[in-house]
Amino acid sequence: MKTQSETIARQEISGVVDALVTANQDADGALAFHLVVGPADRPGECDRIEFSLDAEHAAALFGTPTTRPTPFTVPCRVGVELHSIPSLHH
């Protein structure tokens, strides 16, 4: 029986958009990814997503592929800043 995280990791993504990703790693090994989704020439229209991994999970993410299952999951923290939220009122 699949775990919930395995089911989530295997779900298909319905669409792909342009984005930029920046990665920062601190001295303790924690890793943060900053994702800017949208047109690079219009940053004010972009949505922003950040997810960060504790050092132990960052190490697992970049470990040797032969020592981990595929796909595999690691816990992270996610922050989202949406440029615009579709209005329910017309």
N, C-alpha and C positions, 0 to 999 in steps of 0.2 A: 504494500500500500504506500502510495506517494505521500510525503509530508506536504503541508501547505506551501512551504517555501519552494519545494521542488516543482509544484504545480504552477506557482506564480512565475518562476524562472523559465519555464518552458512555454508560456503563453506567447503567441505570435503578436507582434506589434503591428497595428493596422496602417501606420504611415510613418514616413521618415521626413524630417525637416532639417534645414541647415542649422548648424550650431558651431560654437567655438568652445573648447574646453581648456581650462588651465588647471594644472595640478600643483599643489604646494605640500611639502612634507616638512614637519617641524623636527627639531633636534631629537625628540623622543620617538620619532618614527610614525606619528599619526599623520594621516594623509587626507587632504581636502581637495575635492574636485569642484570647480566653479564652472557651470555650464550656462552659456548665454545662447538662447534659442531665438532665432529670427534673423532679419536682414542685417548683416555686419555693417553696412553703410548707414543704418538708421538705429543706433543703439537705444534710443529712447523708446522704440517700439518693441524691444526684445523682452522676453521673459527670462528670468534668472532662476537657476536651480543650483543649490550647493548640496553636496553630500560628503560626509566625512567618515573616515574609518579609524578606529583605534589602531595603535601600532601592531598589535598581534593579528588583527584582521587584515591590515595592509600587507603584512608579511605573508599571510596565507594566500591573499589575492595574487601576489607575484611569486609564489613558490613554484617549485618544479611541477610542470603539468602531469608528470607520471605519478606524482604522489597525491593527487587530488582527483575526485570524480568530475566528470564533465556532463552537464554544467554543474557548477557548484555555487553556493551562496555564502555570503558573509554579512553580518549585521552592519548597518550604517545609520547615520542620522541624516535627515533630508530637510532642507529649507527651500521654500518656493516663493518667488515673487512674480506674480503674473502681471503683465503689462495691462491687459484688459480682460475683464470677465464678461462673457456674453450676458446681456440684460434679459431678464425674463419679462420685462415690460416693454412693449413696443411704443 
